[in-house]
């Protein structure tokens, strides 16, 4: 059992899917968790309430569009006021949707870049002073299998997640030895964000293409995230942990 008692963790996009599973897993390990959300306020409140049942740690929640510097500044001011410390930043918030090249929606391209890339840079910059003061400060960025093998009709998303891998590798050297930086790269996950892909026989087709013959749950992704933030991973930095049932190996 991983024990993170006394640690303080921020999970961006923590109200649903992988983010919510990460919040629950960190709280179960004893950490205090800030549940960040942008628009899903009811879901965020429910997650926050469920964390209080799991542990007596001082859990928080915060609303804001983290692609805007002002919201990031407010969130980290809140962290300093309430906790005065931070041990891990989980950059999970992201968006996914079709945007084929032959009919490229430039506004959606820019929105994808703001949410999936710009927000991570802003949060990383704001988090570093607190993380450097931690005994085991770390950042875990959520990337994607799409970053490694591409995804037809979703190239803006794939490119944004490729940027996440590049920033992970760059930050891991730049911030060493005080802060470890790693990434978890999920394949298909059974969440609301990808639900449309599972309709009309999509689930069966996708499952057949995964060597382990199952679509991951959000909890399957949360486990490796918590591991990378724990002392068990204290000599791991700059790594991209693939959690995709062998999909990349299958091409």
C-alpha positions as CSV (number, residue, x, y, z in Angstrom):
1,X,0.0,0.0,0.0
2,X,1.3,3.4,-0.9
3,X,1.2,5.8,2.0
4,X,1.1,9.5,1.0
5,X,-0.1,10.8,4.4
6,X,0.8,14.5,4.9
7,X,1.3,15.1,1.2
8,X,-0.5,17.8,-0.8
9,X,-1.6,17.1,-4.4
10,X,-3.3,19.1,-7.1
11,X,-5.3,17.3,-9.8
12,X,-6.4,19.5,-12.7
13,X,-9.6,18.4,-14.4
14,X,-10.4,16.4,-11.2
15,X,-14.2,16.3,-11.4
16,X,-14.6,13.5,-13.9
17,X,-13.0,10.5,-15.6
18,X,-9.3,10.0,-15.0
19,X,-9.0,13.1,-12.9
20,X,-11.7,12.0,-10.5
21,X,-10.1,8.5,-10.2
22,X,-6.8,10.1,-9.5
23,X,-8.4,12.3,-6.7
24,X,-9.9,9.2,-5.1
25,X,-6.7,7.2,-5.4
26,X,-4.6,10.0,-3.8
27,X,-7.1,10.5,-1.0
28,X,-7.2,6.7,-0.3
29,X,-3.4,6.8,0.0
30,X,-3.7,9.6,2.6
31,X,-2.9,12.7,0.6
32,X,-4.7,16.0,0.8
33,X,-6.1,16.7,-2.7
34,X,-7.2,19.9,-4.5
35,X,-9.9,19.0,-7.0
36,X,-9.7,21.5,-9.9
37,X,-12.6,21.9,-12.3
38,X,-13.6,24.4,-14.9
39,X,-17.4,23.9,-15.6
40,X,-18.5,20.6,-13.9
41,X,-19.2,22.2,-10.5
42,X,-21.7,19.6,-9.3
43,X,-19.4,16.7,-10.1
44,X,-16.5,18.5,-8.4
45,X,-18.5,19.0,-5.2
46,X,-19.4,15.3,-5.2
47,X,-15.8,14.3,-5.6
48,X,-14.7,16.7,-2.9
49,X,-17.3,15.3,-0.5
50,X,-16.3,11.7,-1.3
51,X,-12.7,12.5,-0.5
52,X,-13.6,13.7,2.9
53,X,-15.1,10.3,3.6
54,X,-11.9,8.6,2.5
55,X,-9.6,10.6,4.7
56,X,-9.5,13.5,7.2
57,X,-6.9,15.3,5.1
58,X,-7.6,19.0,4.3
59,X,-9.0,18.5,0.8
60,X,-9.8,21.5,-1.4
61,X,-11.6,22.3,-4.7
62,X,-11.1,25.2,-7.1
63,X,-12.8,26.4,-10.2
64,X,-11.0,28.1,-13.1
65,X,-9.9,28.1,-16.7
66,X,-6.3,27.2,-16.3
67,X,-5.4,28.3,-19.8
68,X,-5.7,31.8,-18.4
69,X,-2.8,33.1,-16.3
70,X,-5.1,34.9,-13.8
71,X,-7.0,31.7,-12.9
72,X,-3.7,29.8,-12.4
73,X,-2.4,32.6,-10.1
74,X,-5.6,32.5,-8.1
75,X,-5.4,28.7,-7.7
76,X,-1.8,28.7,-6.5
77,X,-2.5,31.7,-4.1
78,X,-5.3,29.5,-2.7
79,X,-2.9,26.6,-2.3
80,X,-0.4,28.8,-0.5
81,X,-3.0,30.2,1.8
82,X,-4.7,26.9,2.7
83,X,-1.8,24.5,2.6
84,X,1.4,26.5,2.4
85,X,3.0,23.6,0.5
86,X,2.6,21.3,-2.5
87,X,4.2,17.9,-3.2
88,X,2.7,16.9,-6.6
89,X,1.0,18.5,-9.6
90,X,-1.1,16.2,-11.8
91,X,-1.7,17.9,-15.1
92,X,-4.7,16.0,-16.2
93,X,-7.2,18.5,-17.6
94,X,-7.6,18.2,-21.4
95,X,-10.0,18.1,-24.3
96,X,-10.4,15.7,-27.2
97,X,-12.5,15.8,-30.3
98,X,-12.4,15.3,-34.1
99,X,-10.8,18.0,-36.2
100,X,-9.8,16.6,-39.6
101,X,-7.1,18.5,-41.6
102,X,-9.1,18.9,-44.8
103,X,-11.8,20.9,-42.8
104,X,-9.6,22.2,-40.0
105,X,-11.5,24.3,-37.4
106,X,-8.8,26.8,-36.4
107,X,-10.7,28.0,-33.4
108,X,-10.9,24.5,-32.1
109,X,-7.2,24.0,-32.9
110,X,-6.3,27.0,-30.8
111,X,-8.7,25.9,-27.9
112,X,-7.1,22.4,-27.9
113,X,-3.6,24.0,-27.7
114,X,-4.7,26.4,-24.9
115,X,-6.2,23.6,-22.7
116,X,-3.8,20.8,-23.5
117,X,-0.5,22.6,-23.7
118,X,-0.6,26.3,-22.5
119,X,-2.4,25.4,-19.2
120,X,0.2,22.8,-18.4
121,X,3.0,25.4,-18.8
122,X,1.2,27.9,-16.7
123,X,0.5,25.4,-13.9
124,X,4.0,24.0,-14.1
125,X,5.6,27.4,-13.8
126,X,3.4,28.3,-10.8
127,X,3.9,25.0,-9.0
128,X,7.7,24.8,-9.2
129,X,8.5,27.1,-6.2
130,X,6.3,25.0,-4.0
131,X,7.4,21.7,-5.4
132,X,11.1,22.6,-5.0
133,X,10.5,23.1,-1.3
134,X,9.0,19.6,-1.0
135,X,11.1,16.6,0.1
136,X,9.9,14.7,-3.0
137,X,8.3,17.2,-5.4
138,X,6.9,15.8,-8.6
139,X,4.8,16.5,-11.7
140,X,2.8,13.9,-13.5
141,X,1.6,15.0,-16.9
142,X,-1.2,13.1,-18.7
143,X,-0.3,12.4,-22.3
144,X,-1.8,9.9,-24.7
145,X,-1.1,6.9,-27.0
146,X,-2.2,9.3,-29.8
147,X,1.0,11.3,-29.1
148,X,3.1,8.3,-30.0
149,X,1.4,6.8,-33.0
150,X,-0.9,9.6,-34.2
151,X,-4.6,9.6,-34.5
152,X,-6.3,10.2,-37.8
153,X,-8.9,13.0,-37.8
154,X,-7.6,14.1,-34.4
155,X,-4.2,15.5,-35.3
156,X,-4.5,18.7,-33.2
157,X,-5.2,16.5,-30.1
158,X,-2.3,14.1,-31.0
159,X,0.0,17.0,-31.6
160,X,-0.9,18.6,-28.2
161,X,-0.2,15.4,-26.4
162,X,3.1,15.0,-28.3
163,X,4.0,18.4,-26.9
164,X,3.2,17.0,-23.4
165,X,5.7,14.3,-23.9
166,X,8.3,16.8,-25.1
167,X,7.7,19.1,-22.1
168,X,7.9,16.1,-19.7
169,X,11.3,15.1,-21.0
170,X,12.5,18.7,-21.0
171,X,11.3,19.6,-17.5
172,X,12.7,16.4,-16.1
173,X,16.2,17.5,-16.8
174,X,15.6,21.2,-16.2
175,X,14.0,20.7,-12.7
176,X,16.3,17.9,-11.5
177,X,17.2,17.1,-8.8
178,X,14.6,18.8,-6.7
179,X,11.5,17.9,-8.8
180,X,10.8,14.7,-10.7
181,X,8.7,14.9,-13.9
182,X,7.0,12.0,-15.6
183,X,4.0,11.3,-17.8
184,X,1.3,8.6,-18.0
185,X,0.1,8.0,-21.6
186,X,-3.3,6.3,-21.6
187,X,-4.8,4.5,-24.6
188,X,-8.5,4.1,-24.8
189,X,-10.2,4.7,-21.4
190,X,-13.9,4.1,-20.5
191,X,-14.8,7.8,-19.7
192,X,-17.4,10.3,-20.8
193,X,-14.8,12.1,-23.0
194,X,-14.4,9.1,-25.3
195,X,-17.9,7.7,-25.0
196,X,-18.9,8.8,-28.6
197,X,-16.2,6.5,-30.0
198,X,-17.7,3.4,-28.4
199,X,-21.1,3.8,-30.1
200,X,-22.4,1.8,-33.1
201,X,-20.0,-1.1,-32.6
202,X,-17.0,1.1,-31.8
203,X,-16.4,-0.6,-28.4
204,X,-16.1,-4.0,-30.0
205,X,-13.8,-2.8,-32.7
206,X,-11.5,-0.9,-30.4
207,X,-11.4,-3.8,-27.8
208,X,-10.3,-6.2,-30.6
209,X,-7.4,-4.0,-31.5
210,X,-6.0,-3.9,-27.9
211,X,-3.7,-6.9,-27.1
212,X,-5.1,-7.3,-23.6
213,X,-8.6,-7.2,-25.1
214,X,-10.1,-4.7,-22.7
215,X,-10.6,-0.9,-22.5
216,X,-9.0,0.6,-19.5
217,X,-11.0,2.0,-16.6
218,X,-10.1,5.4,-15.1
219,X,-8.8,3.6,-12.1
220,X,-6.3,1.7,-14.4
221,X,-4.8,5.0,-15.2
222,X,-4.9,6.5,-11.7
223,X,-2.8,3.7,-10.2
224,X,0.4,4.5,-12.2
225,X,-0.2,8.2,-11.6
226,X,-0.2,7.7,-7.8
227,X,2.9,5.4,-8.2
228,X,4.9,8.0,-10.0
229,X,4.0,10.6,-7.3
230,X,5.1,8.2,-4.5
231,X,8.5,7.4,-2.9
232,X,8.5,4.1,-4.8
233,X,9.3,6.1,-7.9
234,X,11.9,8.3,-6.3
235,X,14.6,7.4,-8.9
236,X,12.2,7.8,-11.9
237,X,12.1,11.0,-13.9
238,X,11.6,11.8,-17.6
239,X,9.6,8.6,-18.2
240,X,6.5,8.1,-20.3
241,X,4.5,5.2,-18.8
242,X,2.2,3.7,-21.4
243,X,-1.0,2.3,-20.0
244,X,-2.8,1.1,-23.1
245,X,-3.0,-2.7,-22.9
246,X,-0.2,-3.0,-25.5
247,X,-1.8,-0.9,-28.1
248,X,1.3,0.9,-29.2
249,X,3.1,-2.4,-29.6
250,X,0.3,-3.5,-31.9
251,X,0.9,-0.4,-34.1
